[in-house]
Amino acid sequence: MQTFKAYSVKQSTYDRLLTSVKALEGFQIASMPIGEITSVHIQKYVNELAE
């Protein structure tokens, strides 16, 4: 992410993006290519968060 966003957005935006990425670490959805994520994957992620 640093390669693409660190110098093209405000620092606060970059910090928010970094926080979002770190929140996903450890979940299967984090390692998936965006184009392969379906509504089922998102629902499974939400269910894991609720546990």
C-alpha positions in Angstrom: 0.0 0.0 0.0 2.8 2.4 0.7 4.0 2.1 -2.8 0.7 3.4 -4.2 -0.9 5.6 -1.6 1.7 7.0 0.8 2.5 10.1 -1.3 -0.8 10.5 -3.2 -3.2 11.0 -0.3 -3.3 13.1 2.9 -1.5 11.6 5.9 -4.9 11.1 7.7 -6.3 9.2 4.8 -3.2 7.0 4.6 -3.4 6.4 8.4 -7.1 5.3 8.0 -6.3 3.0 5.1 -3.5 1.4 7.1 -5.7 0.9 10.1 -8.3 -0.8 7.9 -5.7 -3.1 6.4 -4.3 -4.0 9.8 -7.9 -4.8 11.0 -8.2 -7.4 8.2 -5.0 -9.2 9.1 -5.6 -12.8 10.2 -8.8 -13.1 8.2 -9.1 -15.2 5.1 -10.6 -12.3 3.1 -7.4 -10.3 3.6 -5.4 -12.6 1.4 -7.9 -12.8 -1.4 -7.7 -10.8 -4.7 -10.4 -8.2 -4.6 -12.0 -9.5 -7.8 -12.6 -12.9 -6.2 -14.4 -11.6 -3.1 -18.1 -12.3 -3.1 -21.0 -11.4 -0.9 -20.6 -14.8 0.8 -17.0 -14.1 1.7 -18.0 -10.7 3.1 -20.8 -12.3 5.2 -18.4 -14.9 6.5 -16.0 -12.1 7.5 -18.8 -10.2 9.3 -19.8 -13.4 11.1 -16.3 -13.9 12.3 -16.2 -10.4 13.6 -19.4 -11.0 15.5 -18.0 -14.1 17.3 
